[in-house]
Amino acid sequence: MKFLETSLLTLTTLALIVAAVPAADRVDTLAIRAAQGTKPCGPQVPSWPLTTFNWNAAKTDENLRIWRKGGLDTEGTRWMPLTSTATQQFSNQLGVELLNTAAWNCSIETPCDADIIDCQKTGFYPATGSTAGFKQSKWGYFALDALVNVNARSSSVYQSLQDAEANLANLQLDLGSKFGKQSSDQPDLQETLLGLSLSSGSLVASWDQRLHLLPDWRSIMSTPDQRPQNISNARFSNPLANPAKYGEFIASFSAWLRGQLDFSAGNLFKGALVGGYYIEDALAGGAWVARDTTAQASTSANLKLELMARGINALWKKSKIWVTFIDLKDDVSGTKCEADKTRPQITKYCDDGGVYYLYRFDEHGNHDGALDKPWGMEDLSSVGLNPAWVTESSAKSYRASQNGYNYDQKIGTQRILATASKSGIAQFNNRAGRLPGTWTIPVCDMGTYTKWNQDYISNPASGETYSSPLPCICGPGGSRTAAFTKEAQMTNFDTLIDWCYQQTRSIDWPAGVDKIDYGFKSIKRP
């Protein structure tokens, strides 16, 4: 899909687009629409209230198609087919004909004028500027209401992106002071931009899963002319040490995403094809009639929360931090999991017939260390996050990926489209900070080796051969151990080999397995 068609808008143009969008107008439009939604033609006329049932009863989908192509609608009005010029101004032409007004544009820059929609005055006007021969139209009233709601959502998402981006660069750079191994740690730029892209896609996908109004992340990564012009291949794939440049890149990428949204939404309202679909396809079935589009404040806050979580995830994945899974053969109610009290309860997540916990290995010296909480975990609540969310999201990412550790953009996009299309913006607002893919801390499925889960040990006794158990066998027959070792930053970590050698002396090895491969060394069955 080509969202820029033959060329990419320059950053200068994007800056002008952003500057041209008056925030006050967007807020006013939402307020107007909220008020308008409380006064339809009246409950005493049951066929007029803004409902999906009435949308379908008025055969609005069929009549919208007739209106575009020309012909006799189900209310007995004959419409002329749109001209090639008018077809490129779908929303404007619909408003002009049904509201008897000179213009009715719908775009992010100029939101639809909801204040002039009146069911008593919406319908067929034989001559613009005259009320002679006026005939009311139910389907026309419903269609205009839905267009206003889609327009309000596009403006709300645009504003949410702008609000979140305002402090994102400084916020991301400050994460290391609380959640990094060192205060100077910062998330990779690529991880930050990936989070911004996927989170934005989640918001936009809540419109309709068929309408891909933002580009696929893979095309951004692989195609130079699909990226902001000041992001080169080398600099795009590496973290930036210069805070000013880091903020500059995030700001320009956010502006670019908003420009993409503006461009695609503009084409949609003009009546053009976007991803193989027209605006009528988004409105089909009354999906947008009387829809709540006023949740901008919470959406902005949750977008910020989601991006913060992804930033911390990127920091933690640089350290020896992991999630364990123990198969308890549990019932659907999670009875055994709930009863498990010996491990770090604040991180516990019950699912898949077992229990998940979150750990970090705190190295105290050569072949000495203990299980501890991840860096800054106690501060997660101060930024609106929960340790159990880390475990939950990582577990879902693990189960959704093909090999446990490749939860990429393709998987993320598919799941976002599937969930957002069912529950709309509520899914994002209710699950921000814990969506699948938000956290991708590597999971070691340890089967039934319950003794390899312990609570955090802050001060292990000196002189012990090993102070805390490490995850030594991951996946069926240990098949994912090497991949887990790599993801958990334990490659060439000799302590892992020494401790696992001790741990595996007294267990029942998986049937048919003679050795466990850690990617850099292996341990043979005793």
DRENLO-764124 format. One record per residue (C-alpha): residue in one letter; x, y, z; residue number from 1. Coordinates in Angstrom, 2 decimals, always signed. Each point is the difference from the previous one (the first is absolute). Example, Ala and Ser with C-alpha at 12.3 -4.5 7.8 and 13.67 -1.06 7.14 Angstrom:
BEGIN
REC resn      c1      c2      c3 resi
REC    A  +12.30   -4.50   +7.80    1
REC    S   +1.37   +3.44   -0.66    2
//
This chain:
BEGIN
REC resn      c1      c2      c3 resi
REC    M   +0.00   +0.00   +0.00    1
REC    K   +1.29   +3.44   -0.88    2
REC    F   -1.14   +2.63   +2.40    3
REC    L   +2.08   +2.74   -1.55    4
REC    E   -0.79   -1.26   -3.51    5
REC    T   +2.89   +1.38   -2.08    6
REC    S   +1.93   +2.05   +2.56    7
REC    L   +0.50   +0.57   +3.70    8
REC    L   -1.08   +3.25   +1.59    9
REC    T   +3.06   +1.92   +1.13   10
REC    L   +0.57   +0.77   +3.65   11
REC    T   -0.53   +3.67   -0.78   12
REC    T   -3.43   -0.78   -1.38   13
REC    L   -0.76   -2.12   +3.05   14
REC    A   +0.94   +2.88   +2.27   15
REC    L   -2.40   +2.25   -1.91   16
REC    I   -2.75   -2.62   +0.27   17
REC    V   +0.45   -0.30   +3.75   18
REC    A   +0.07   +3.78   +0.41   19
REC    A   -3.18   +0.33   -2.05   20
REC    V   -2.09   -2.21   +2.29   21
REC    P   -1.63   +2.16   +2.70   22
REC    A   -0.34   -2.08   +3.17   23
REC    A   -2.85   +2.17   +1.23   24
REC    D   -2.07   -0.78   -3.08   25
REC    R   +0.39   -3.72   +0.58   26
REC    V   -1.04   +0.25   +3.64   27
REC    D   -2.97   +2.20   -0.91   28
REC    T   -1.12   -2.49   -2.64   29
REC    L   +0.02   -2.84   +2.54   30
REC    A   -1.99   +2.09   +2.46   31
REC    I   -2.51   +0.99   -2.65   32
REC    R   -0.43   -3.60   -1.11   33
REC    A   -0.51   -1.17   +3.58   34
REC    A   -2.79   +2.57   +0.41   35
REC    Q   -1.50   -0.79   -3.40   36
REC    G   -0.15   -3.70   +0.86   37
REC    T   -2.41   +0.76   +2.85   38
REC    K   -2.63   +1.58   -2.23   39
REC    P   -0.97   -2.19   -2.96   40
REC    C   -3.39   +0.51   -1.62   41
REC    G   -1.55   -1.24   +3.20   42
REC    P   -0.82   -3.23   +1.79   43
REC    Q   -3.67   +0.58   -0.90   44
REC    V   +1.00   -0.85   -3.57   45
REC    P   +1.64   -3.43   +0.52   46
REC    S   +1.38   -0.32   -3.53   47
REC    W   +2.25   +3.04   +0.37   48
REC    P   +2.26   -0.52   +3.07   49
REC    L   +3.62   -0.65   -0.91   50
REC    T   +0.30   -3.78   +0.32   51
REC    T   +1.45   -2.82   -2.03   52
REC    F   -3.47   -1.53   -0.29   53
REC    N   -1.42   +3.16   -1.54   54
REC    W   +3.02   +0.35   -2.29   55
REC    N   -0.73   -3.43   -1.45   56
REC    A   -3.76   +0.55   -0.04   57
REC    A   +0.51   +3.10   -2.13   58
REC    K   +2.21   -2.07   -2.34   59
REC    T   +2.73   +2.59   +0.40   60
REC    D   +2.77   -2.14   -1.50   61
REC    E   -2.02   -0.66   -3.15   62
REC    N   -1.02   +3.64   -0.33   63
REC    L   +3.58   +1.25   +0.38   64
REC    R   +1.01   -2.22   -2.92   65
REC    I   -2.95   +1.27   -2.05   66
REC    W   +0.89   +3.59   +0.89   67
REC    R   +3.57   -0.45   -1.27   68
REC    K   -0.92   -1.83   -3.21   69
REC    G   -3.32   +1.71   -0.71   70
REC    G   -3.50   -1.44   -0.02   71
REC    L   -3.21   -0.23   +1.99   72
REC    D   +0.53   -0.47   +3.74   73
REC    T   -2.35   -1.92   +2.29   74
REC    E   -1.68   +3.27   +1.08   75
REC    G   -1.04   +0.77   -3.56   76
REC    T   +2.61   +2.67   -0.73   77
REC    R   +1.92   -0.17   -3.26   78
REC    W   +3.65   +1.06   +0.24   79
REC    M   +2.29   +0.91   -2.83   80
REC    P   +3.31   -1.93   -0.07   81
REC    L   +2.98   +1.84   +1.41   82
REC    T   +2.26   +1.58   -2.57   83
REC    S   +3.68   -0.95   -0.05   84
REC    T   +0.76   +3.28   +1.77   85
REC    A   -2.71   -0.43   +2.61   86
REC    T   +1.06   -3.59   +0.65   87
REC    Q   +3.25   +1.37   +1.40   88
REC    Q   -2.03   +2.10   +2.47   89
REC    F   -2.35   -2.66   +1.35   90
REC    S   -0.68   +1.40   +3.47   91
REC    N   -0.27   +3.57   -1.24   92
REC    Q   -2.45   -0.88   -2.76   93
REC    L   -2.14   -2.13   +2.34   94
REC    G   -0.23   +2.88   +2.46   95
REC    V   -0.71   +2.57   -2.70   96
REC    E   -2.87   -2.03   -1.45   97
REC    L   -1.56   -1.15   +3.28   98
REC    L   +0.49   +3.17   +2.07   99
REC    N   -0.61   +2.62   -2.70  100
REC    T   +3.28   +1.72   +0.79  101
REC    A   +2.77   +1.43   -2.16  102
REC    A   +2.70   -2.30   +1.40  103
REC    W   +0.36   -2.78   +2.58  104
REC    N   +3.60   -1.20   +0.17  105
REC    C   +1.21   -2.78   +2.27  106
REC    S   +3.70   -0.28   +0.73  107
REC    I   +2.43   +0.15   +2.90  108
REC    E   +0.73   +3.64   -0.83  109
REC    T   -3.66   +1.00   -0.47  110
REC    P   -2.32   -2.31   +1.96  111
REC    C   -3.56   -0.52   -1.21  112
REC    D   -2.39   +2.68   +1.24  113
REC    A   -2.18   -2.09   +2.30  114
REC    D   -1.96   +2.98   +1.26  115
REC    I   -2.01   +0.41   -3.18  116
REC    I   -1.24   -3.61   -0.10  117
REC    D   -3.71   -0.01   +0.81  118
REC    C   -2.11   -3.05   -0.78  119
REC    Q   -2.95   +2.26   -0.82  120
REC    K   +2.07   +1.77   -2.66  121
REC    T   +2.06   -2.90   -1.39  122
REC    G   -1.11   -1.37   -3.34  123
REC    F   -0.47   +0.66   -3.70  124
REC    Y   +0.06   +3.62   -1.23  125
REC    P   -0.83   +0.36   -3.71  126
REC    A   +1.90   +3.30   -0.13  127
REC    T   +2.88   +1.05   +2.23  128
REC    G   -0.89   +3.07   +2.05  129
REC    S   -3.74   -0.64   -0.22  130
REC    T   -2.30   -2.07   +2.20  131
REC    A   -2.61   -0.43   -2.72  132
REC    G   -0.79   -3.66   -0.55  133
REC    F   +2.04   -1.11   +3.06  134
REC    K   -0.43   -3.64   +0.99  135
REC    Q   +1.35   -1.40   +3.30  136
REC    S   +2.50   -2.87   -0.11  137
REC    K   +0.51   -2.44   +2.87  138
REC    W   +2.95   -1.76   -1.58  139
REC    G   +1.59   +3.35   -0.81  140
REC    Y   -0.24   +1.09   +3.64  141
REC    F   +1.58   -3.24   +1.19  142
REC    A   +2.79   +0.20   -2.60  143
REC    L   +0.95   +3.56   +0.93  144
REC    D   +0.07   -0.88   +3.69  145
REC    A   +2.34   -2.92   -0.69  146
REC    L   +2.30   +2.17   -2.13  147
REC    V   +0.26   +2.51   +2.83  148
REC    N   +0.95   -2.77   +2.42  149
REC    V   +2.69   -1.46   -2.26  150
REC    N   +1.36   +3.51   -0.49  151
REC    A   +0.00   +0.65   +3.75  152
REC    R   +1.90   -3.24   +0.60  153
REC    S   +2.64   +0.84   -2.59  154
REC    S   +0.49   +3.41   +1.62  155
REC    S   +0.12   -1.58   +3.46  156
REC    V   +2.63   -2.55   -1.01  157
REC    Y   +2.01   +2.73   -1.68  158
REC    Q   -0.13   +2.12   +3.13  159
REC    S   +0.86   -3.01   +2.20  160
REC    L   +3.12   -0.63   -2.07  161
REC    Q   +0.99   +3.62   +0.29  162
REC    D   -0.61   +0.08   +3.77  163
REC    A   +2.00   -3.17   +0.63  164
REC    E   +2.90   +1.13   -2.17  165
REC    A   +0.30   +3.32   +1.83  166
REC    N   +1.90   -1.48   +2.96  167
REC    L   +0.89   -3.42   -1.35  168
REC    A   +3.64   +0.69   -0.84  169
REC    N   +0.82   +1.41   +3.44  170
REC    L   -2.01   -2.73   +1.68  171
REC    Q   +1.79   -2.78   -1.87  172
REC    L   +3.41   +1.48   +0.73  173
REC    D   -0.82   +0.18   +3.72  174
REC    L   -1.04   -3.66   +0.25  175
REC    G   +3.58   -1.13   +0.62  176
REC    S   +0.16   +1.87   +3.32  177
REC    K   -2.77   -2.22   +1.40  178
REC    F   -0.11   -3.14   -2.08  179
REC    G   +3.44   -0.43   -1.52  180
REC    K   +3.02   -1.86   +1.32  181
REC    Q   +1.73   +3.36   -0.22  182
REC    S   -1.62   +3.42   +0.09  183
REC    S   +1.47   +0.77   -3.41  184
REC    D   -1.84   -2.92   -1.64  185
REC    Q   -2.64   +0.88   -2.55  186
REC    P   -2.24   -2.03   -2.33  187
REC    D   +1.16   -0.54   -3.56  188
REC    L   -1.48   +2.52   -2.38  189
REC    Q   -1.32   -2.82   -2.16  190
REC    E   -1.94   -1.48   +2.94  191
REC    T   -1.51   +3.40   +0.78  192
REC    L   -1.11   +0.57   -3.58  193
REC    L   -1.37   -3.53   -0.24  194
REC    G   -2.09   +0.63   +3.09  195
REC    L   -1.24   +3.29   -1.40  196
REC    S   -0.92   -1.64   -3.30  197
REC    L   -1.80   -3.00   +1.51  198
REC    S   -1.83   +2.04   +2.63  199
REC    S   -1.13   +2.47   -2.64  200
REC    G   -1.14   -2.92   -2.14  201
REC    S   -2.04   -1.30   +2.93  202
REC    L   -1.86   +3.28   +0.28  203
REC    V   -0.62   +0.29   -3.73  204
REC    A   -1.00   -3.66   -0.30  205
REC    S   -2.81   +0.66   +2.44  206
REC    W   -1.80   +1.69   -2.91  207
REC    D   -0.23   -3.06   -2.17  208
REC    Q   +2.51   -2.79   -0.45  209
REC    R   -0.26   +0.23   -3.80  210
REC    L   +1.05   +3.64   -0.15  211
REC    H   +3.79   +0.07   +0.33  212
REC    L   +0.51   +3.73   +0.46  213
REC    L   +3.61   -0.33   +1.20  214
REC    P   +2.83   -1.77   -1.84  215
REC    D   +1.30   -3.40   +0.96  216
REC    W   +3.10   +0.19   +2.22  217
REC    R   +1.87   -2.47   -2.20  218
REC    S   -0.29   +2.34   -2.98  219
REC    I   +1.28   +2.87   +2.14  220
REC    M   +3.01   -2.09   +1.00  221
REC    S   +0.88   -1.40   -3.39  222
REC    T   -0.86   +2.76   -2.46  223
REC    P   +1.96   +3.26   +0.27  224
REC    D   -2.64   +2.10   -1.75  225
REC    Q   -2.63   -1.21   +2.49  226
REC    R   +1.81   +1.63   +2.94  227
REC    P   +0.40   +3.58   +1.19  228
REC    Q   +2.68   +1.45   -2.21  229
REC    N   +2.47   +0.81   +2.78  230
REC    I   +0.22   -3.56   +1.34  231
REC    S   +2.76   -1.92   -1.73  232
REC    N   +0.46   -3.76   +0.10  233
REC    A   +2.94   +0.04   +2.41  234
REC    R   -1.39   +2.56   +2.42  235
REC    F   -3.45   -1.51   -0.08  236
REC    S   +1.16   -3.41   +1.23  237
REC    N   +2.25   +1.17   +2.82  238
REC    P   -0.66   +1.81   +3.28  239
REC    L   +0.97   +3.64   +0.12  240
REC    A   +2.33   +1.33   +2.64  241
REC    N   -0.95   +3.60   -0.67  242
REC    P   -3.23   +0.84   +1.92  243
REC    A   -0.76   +2.93   -2.27  244
REC    K   +0.15   -2.22   -3.07  245
REC    Y   -2.00   -2.72   +1.75  246
REC    G   -2.81   +2.44   +0.68  247
REC    E   +0.26   +1.40   -3.51  248
REC    F   -0.43   -3.42   -1.57  249
REC    I   -2.98   -0.93   +2.17  250
REC    A   -1.66   +3.34   -0.72  251
REC    S   +0.54   -0.25   -3.75  252
REC    F   -1.20   -3.60   -0.11  253
REC    S   -3.13   +0.88   +2.01  254
REC    A   -0.68   +2.91   -2.33  255
REC    W   +0.50   -2.32   -2.95  256
REC    L   -2.50   -2.51   +1.41  257
REC    R   -2.53   +2.78   +0.50  258
REC    G   +0.62   +1.12   -3.54  259
REC    Q   -0.66   -3.54   -1.25  260
REC    L   -3.24   -0.09   +1.99  261
REC    D   -1.01   +3.41   -1.33  262
REC    F   +0.77   -1.03   -3.58  263
REC    S   -1.90   -3.30   +0.14  264
REC    A   -2.97   +1.37   +1.94  265
REC    G   -0.24   +2.88   -2.46  266
REC    N   -0.20   -2.43   -2.90  267
REC    L   -2.61   -2.03   +1.84  268
REC    F   -2.30   +3.01   +0.49  269
REC    K   +0.52   +1.02   -3.61  270
REC    G   -1.49   -3.32   -1.05  271
REC    A   +3.20   -1.52   -1.33  272
REC    L   +1.12   -3.59   +0.49  273
REC    V   +2.18   -0.54   +3.09  274
REC    G   +1.40   -3.49   +0.26  275
REC    G   -2.64   -1.27   -2.40  276
REC    Y   -2.96   +1.42   +1.93  277
REC    Y   -2.22   +3.07   -0.14  278
REC    I   -1.40   +2.09   +2.86  279
REC    E   -3.33   -1.83   -0.43  280
REC    D   +1.74   -3.23   +0.99  281
REC    A   +1.05   +1.51   +3.33  282
REC    L   -3.53   +1.23   +0.64  283
REC    A   -1.66   -3.31   -0.98  284
REC    G   -2.53   -1.48   +2.38  285
REC    G   -0.28   +3.18   +2.03  286
REC    A   +3.40   -0.56   +1.59  287
REC    W   +0.47   +3.72   +0.57  288
REC    V   -3.50   +1.29   +0.66  289
REC    A   -0.29   +1.65   +3.45  290
REC    R   +3.50   -1.25   +0.86  291
REC    D   +1.88   +1.44   +2.97  292
REC    T   +3.01   +1.92   -1.26  293
REC    T   +0.69   +2.19   +3.03  294
REC    A   +2.62   -2.09   +1.83  295
REC    Q   +2.98   +1.99   -1.23  296
REC    A   +1.42   +0.88   +3.44  297
REC    S   +0.15   -3.60   +1.21  298
REC    T   +1.31   -1.17   -3.37  299
REC    S   +2.85   +2.50   +0.12  300
REC    A   +0.92   -1.09   +3.52  301
REC    N   -0.15   -3.67   -0.92  302
REC    L   +2.07   +0.51   -3.13  303
REC    K   +2.64   +1.61   +2.19  304
REC    L   -0.25   -2.94   +2.44  305
REC    E   +0.35   -2.54   -2.80  306
REC    L   +3.08   +1.71   -1.44  307
REC    M   +1.56   +0.25   +3.46  308
REC    A   -0.53   -3.74   +0.57  309
REC    R   +1.61   -0.82   -3.34  310
REC    G   +2.96   +2.19   +0.91  311
REC    I   +0.54   -1.81   +3.32  312
REC    N   -0.38   -3.32   -1.79  313
REC    A   +2.79   +0.99   -2.37  314
REC    L   +2.24   +0.89   +2.95  315
REC    W   -0.69   -3.20   +1.91  316
REC    K   +0.69   -2.17   -3.02  317
REC    K   +3.62   +1.17   +0.17  318
REC    S   +0.45   -1.78   +3.34  319
REC    K   -0.36   -3.57   +1.30  320
REC    I   -3.73   +0.34   +0.58  321
REC    W   -2.51   -2.72   -0.82  322
REC    V   -3.40   -1.54   +0.72  323
REC    T   -0.41   -3.62   +1.09  324
REC    F   -2.97   -2.25   -0.66  325
REC    I   -0.79   -3.10   +2.07  326
REC    D   -2.64   -2.43   -1.23  327
REC    L   -2.22   -0.74   +3.01  328
REC    K   -2.54   -2.07   -1.93  329
REC    D   -2.47   +2.50   +1.41  330
REC    D   -3.76   +0.22   -0.43  331
REC    V   -1.68   +2.77   -1.99  332
REC    S   -0.50   +2.03   +3.18  333
REC    G   +3.73   +0.07   +0.74  334
REC    T   -0.45   -1.53   +3.44  335
REC    K   +3.56   -1.31   +0.31  336
REC    C   +1.49   +3.20   -1.34  337
REC    E   -1.90   +2.13   +2.49  338
REC    A   +1.21   -2.28   +2.80  339
REC    D   +3.66   +0.34   -1.03  340
REC    K   +1.45   +2.43   +2.59  341
REC    T   +3.72   -0.82   +0.03  342
REC    R   +1.07   +2.20   -2.91  343
REC    P   -0.11   +3.81   -0.60  344
REC    Q   -3.76   +0.50   +0.22  345
REC    I   +0.06   +3.56   -1.27  346
REC    T   +1.05   -1.31   -3.43  347
REC    K   -2.22   -3.11   -0.15  348
REC    Y   -2.19   -0.66   -3.04  349
REC    C   -2.26   -3.06   -0.27  350
REC    D   -0.78   -1.45   -3.43  351
REC    D   +0.63   -2.94   -2.33  352
REC    G   -0.51   -2.50   +2.82  353
REC    G   +2.93   +1.32   +1.99  354
REC    V   +1.71   +2.99   +1.56  355
REC    Y   +2.36   +2.68   -1.29  356
REC    Y   +2.52   +2.04   +2.06  357
REC    L   +2.44   +2.81   -0.79  358
REC    Y   +3.72   -0.11   +0.97  359
REC    R   +3.36   +1.68   -0.40  360
REC    F   +3.38   -1.55   +0.77  361
REC    D   +1.95   +2.29   +2.29  362
REC    E   +3.69   -0.76   -0.46  363
REC    H   +2.02   +0.36   +3.21  364
REC    G   +3.34   -1.06   -1.40  365
REC    N   +1.60   -2.93   -1.78  366
REC    H   -2.53   -2.87   +0.00  367
REC    D   -1.94   +1.69   +2.79  368
REC    G   -3.40   +1.62   -0.10  369
REC    A   -3.68   -0.37   +0.71  370
REC    L   -3.50   +0.37   -1.37  371
REC    D   -1.22   +3.54   +0.46  372
REC    K   -2.59   +2.42   -1.35  373
REC    P   +0.67   +1.87   -3.26  374
REC    W   +1.56   +3.44   +0.16  375
REC    G   -2.42   +2.53   +1.46  376
REC    M   -2.93   -2.41   +0.18  377
REC    E   -1.10   +1.61   +3.26  378
REC    D   -0.43   +3.29   -1.89  379
REC    L   -2.33   -1.35   -2.69  380
REC    S   -3.06   +1.04   +1.98  381
REC    S   +1.26   +3.60   +0.07  382
REC    V   -0.40   +0.16   -3.77  383
REC    G   -3.33   -1.84   -0.11  384
REC    L   +1.32   -3.51   -0.77  385
REC    N   -0.28   -3.30   +1.86  386
REC    P   +2.69   -2.73   +0.30  387
REC    A   -2.58   -2.68   -0.76  388
REC    W   -0.73   +1.74   -3.31  389
REC    V   +3.59   -0.62   -1.06  390
REC    T   -0.44   -3.72   +0.62  391
REC    E   -3.43   -0.17   -1.62  392
REC    S   +0.96   +1.88   -3.16  393
REC    S   +3.27   -1.93   -0.40  394
REC    A   -1.86   -3.31   +0.43  395
REC    K   -2.52   +0.95   -2.69  396
REC    S   +2.77   +1.17   -2.33  397
REC    Y   +1.80   -3.31   +0.53  398
REC    R   -3.09   -2.09   -0.72  399
REC    A   -0.91   +2.06   -3.08  400
REC    S   +3.42   -0.21   -1.69  401
REC    Q   +1.09   -2.88   -2.18  402
REC    N   +3.10   -0.98   +1.95  403
REC    G   -0.67   +1.85   +3.23  404
REC    Y   +2.34   +2.91   -0.65  405
REC    N   -0.93   +1.60   -3.33  406
REC    Y   -2.99   +2.14   +0.88  407
REC    D   +0.52   +2.35   -2.92  408
REC    Q   -1.95   +2.71   -1.79  409
REC    K   -1.94   -2.48   -2.12  410
REC    I   -1.33   -1.86   +3.03  411
REC    G   -0.62   +3.23   +1.88  412
REC    T   -1.90   +1.57   -2.88  413
REC    Q   -2.21   -3.06   -0.49  414
REC    R   -0.95   -0.16   +3.67  415
REC    I   -0.56   +3.76   +0.22  416
REC    L   -2.32   -0.07   -3.01  417
REC    A   -1.91   -2.99   +1.34  418
REC    T   -0.57   +1.42   +3.48  419
REC    A   -0.49   +3.65   -0.92  420
REC    S   -2.60   -0.79   -2.63  421
REC    K   -2.07   -1.91   +2.58  422
REC    S   +0.16   +2.33   +2.98  423
REC    G   +1.10   +3.29   -1.54  424
REC    I   +1.93   +2.54   +2.01  425
REC    A   -1.08   -1.65   +3.28  426
REC    Q   +2.43   -2.88   -0.55  427
REC    F   +2.94   +2.38   -0.15  428
REC    N   -1.14   +2.17   +2.90  429
REC    N   -0.75   -3.00   +2.22  430
REC    R   +3.20   -1.93   -0.77  431
REC    A   +2.62   +2.69   -0.62  432
REC    G   +3.24   -1.03   +1.68  433
REC    R   -0.85   -3.70   -0.12  434
REC    L   -0.95   -0.80   -3.61  435
REC    P   +1.64   -2.99   -1.69  436
REC    G   +3.25   +1.36   -1.41  437
REC    T   +0.24   +2.86   +2.50  438
REC    W   +2.37   -2.17   +2.04  439
REC    T   +2.12   -2.70   -1.64  440
REC    I   +2.16   -1.17   +2.91  441
REC    P   +1.20   -3.51   -1.00  442
REC    V   -1.92   -2.92   +1.51  443
REC    C   +1.51   -3.33   +1.04  444
REC    D   -2.63   -2.73   +0.03  445
REC    M   +1.52   -2.24   +2.68  446
REC    G   -2.64   -2.67   -0.16  447
REC    T   -0.59   -1.47   +3.46  448
REC    Y   +3.34   +0.92   +1.60  449
REC    T   -1.66   +1.94   +2.82  450
REC    K   +3.16   +0.18   +2.15  451
REC    W   +1.57   +2.35   -2.54  452
REC    N   -2.39   +2.74   +1.07  453
REC    Q   +0.85   +1.81   +3.22  454
REC    D   -0.70   +3.35   +1.56  455
REC    Y   +2.48   +2.83   -0.35  456
REC    I   +3.18   -0.37   +2.08  457
REC    S   +1.65   +3.31   +0.78  458
REC    N   +3.00   -1.26   +1.99  459
REC    P   +1.00   -3.58   -0.81  460
REC    A   +2.13   -1.75   +2.55  461
REC    S   +3.68   +0.08   -0.90  462
REC    G   +1.76   -3.21   -0.88  463
REC    E   -2.97   -1.67   -1.72  464
REC    T   +0.68   -1.74   -3.29  465
REC    Y   -3.03   +1.78   -1.39  466
REC    S   -2.40   +2.22   +1.88  467
REC    S   -3.08   -0.09   -2.21  468
REC    P   -1.19   -2.29   -2.77  469
REC    L   +0.33   +1.11   -3.61  470
REC    P   -2.28   -1.03   -2.91  471
REC    C   +1.88   -3.01   -1.38  472
REC    I   -2.44   -1.82   -2.28  473
REC    C   -2.38   +2.05   -2.15  474
REC    G   -2.67   -1.33   -2.32  475
REC    P   -0.95   -3.59   -0.84  476
REC    G   +3.09   -2.19   +0.50  477
REC    G   +2.09   +3.15   +0.49  478
REC    S   -0.56   +0.95   -3.65  479
REC    R   -0.20   +3.74   +0.71  480
REC    T   +2.83   +0.23   +2.51  481
REC    A   +2.59   +1.43   -2.42  482
REC    A   -2.45   +2.59   -1.34  483
REC    F   -1.01   +0.99   +3.52  484
REC    T   +3.65   +0.27   +1.09  485
REC    K   +0.65   +2.46   -2.81  486
REC    E   -3.12   +2.08   +0.66  487
REC    A   +0.69   +0.12   +3.75  488
REC    Q   +3.51   +1.40   -0.59  489
REC    M   +1.69   -3.14   +1.34  490
REC    T   +2.13   -0.95   -2.99  491
REC    N   +3.57   -0.75   +1.20  492
REC    F   -1.28   +0.24   +3.59  493
REC    D   +2.02   -2.80   +1.60  494
REC    T   -1.89   +0.30   +3.29  495
REC    L   -3.05   -1.34   -1.83  496
REC    I   +1.89   -3.10   -1.10  497
REC    D   +1.53   -0.63   +3.44  498
REC    W   -3.23   +0.45   +1.91  499
REC    C   -2.11   -1.94   -2.48  500
REC    Y   +2.49   -2.83   +0.15  501
REC    Q   -0.68   -0.20   +3.74  502
REC    Q   -3.76   +0.46   -0.38  503
REC    T   -0.41   -2.73   -2.62  504
REC    R   +1.82   -2.70   +1.96  505
REC    S   -3.01   -0.80   +2.14  506
REC    I   -2.95   +0.34   -2.38  507
REC    D   -1.82   -2.28   -2.37  508
REC    W   +1.22   +0.98   -3.45  509
REC    P   -2.46   +0.29   -2.87  510
REC    A   -0.52   -3.35   -1.73  511
REC    G   +2.38   -0.59   -2.90  512
REC    V   +2.15   +3.06   +0.80  513
REC    D   +3.71   -0.64   +0.56  514
REC    K   +1.22   +3.59   +0.17  515
REC    I   -1.22   +3.57   +0.35  516
REC    D   +1.36   +2.54   -2.48  517
REC    Y   +0.50   +3.56   +1.28  518
REC    G   +1.23   +1.38   -3.30  519
REC    F   +3.60   +0.43   +1.14  520
REC    K   +0.44   -3.13   +2.15  521
REC    S   -2.00   -3.08   +0.87  522
REC    I   -0.61   -2.28   +2.98  523
REC    K   -0.25   -3.76   -0.37  524
REC    R   -2.37   -2.28   +1.84  525
REC    P   +1.70   -1.38   +3.16  526
//
